[in-house]
Amino acid sequence: MKRIVVTGGCGFIGSNFIRLMFRTYPALQIINIDKLTYAGNAENLADFEGDSRYQFCHGDICDAGFITRTLQQAPVDAVLNFAAESHVDRSILDSGPFVQTNIVGTQVLLDVCRKLRIPRYLQVSTDEVYGSLGPEGFFTEETPLAPNSPYSASKTAADLLVRAYVHTFGFPAVITRCSNNYGPFQFPEKLLPLFISNAMADIPLPVYGKGENIRDWIHVLDHCRGIEAALMRGRTGEIYNFGGRTEMTNIALTRLLLQLLGKPESLIRYVSDRPGHDLRYAIDCSKAEQELNWTPQVSFETGLQETIAWYQQNTHWVEHIRSGEYRSYYDRQYGQRLA
């Protein structure tokens, strides 16, 4: 591939993916389309400004005219859609932006890519489309879709649109779904960066309910390697799950973070549980391992320590993010103020 388009490339996973692709394919040209909403941070890729391989285009994936003009600039080998409203809590407060970006935006991308005959399209999705697991079992690519939040419902609708375009038009698409990501550049409303940055500042860590919800954690670079493998070797119309094979309750993870940071457990604050909070996510990623020759490479112990170190070394990035609108959201969501 010579040129790809990444939507939502200024976000957490998108920016890490762009960095990985430049390391892996030094001659690759990447066009990054991002609306720069609250979670899109141009600082995540500031070191590529002026790089002839990288082009940033500020715009909305719901704008068909803008998407068409951008994709017509030069031949494009693939479009990867990372752009999404992605936080469950925000979708409970207001599902409107999730419907627009995640569903309408995907539909616009599909129509433009089909019209321009883009040879490859990859939809970045989530394991949350499968709903909630009990104490046993794993999500596979055949697990029925049963979303339980407005966020996951919007991602499910987008996935079904992609599936329909493959079936109806022979559209050259692949879908990837992953478990909970962690790593550098993650917006601090998500659990790990929120708790790391709070603990560093001796601010209470708001744990939903009793902290018994279980998540499977995957390092963002392992997820990005999976997306790259699906892009290059995935079969059209197929879905590939990526997980880290690391399950942990939220409260166990919280205590581990405090231990690694040398902070007291007295910082834990139990808050009212999220409405409809899914109990457990766990991914069976054997299909990706067998078909794509992919496997998670970053151990959770190593990845977590490196992630903590990154946030400790980039306090300016965290403080910039935690100002403004996010501060108001935090106050409203958790009933306590940031220092």
Secondary structure, DSSP 8 states (H G I E B T S, - for coil): --EEEEETTTSHHHHHHHHHHHHH-TT-EEEEEE---TT--GGGGGGGTT-TTEEEEE--TT-HHHHHHHHTSS--SEEEE------HHHHHH--HHHIIIIIIHHHHHHHHHHHTT-S-EEEEEEGGGG--B-SS--B-TTS-----SHHHHHHHHHHHHHHHHHHHH---EEEEEE-EEESTT--TTSHHHHHHHHHHTT--EEEETTS--EEEEEEHHHHHHHHHHHHHH--TT-EEEE--S-EEEHHHHHHHHHHHHT--GGGEEEE---TT---B--B--HHHHHHH-----S-HHHHHHHHHHHHHHTHHHHHHHTSTHHHHHHHHHHSS---
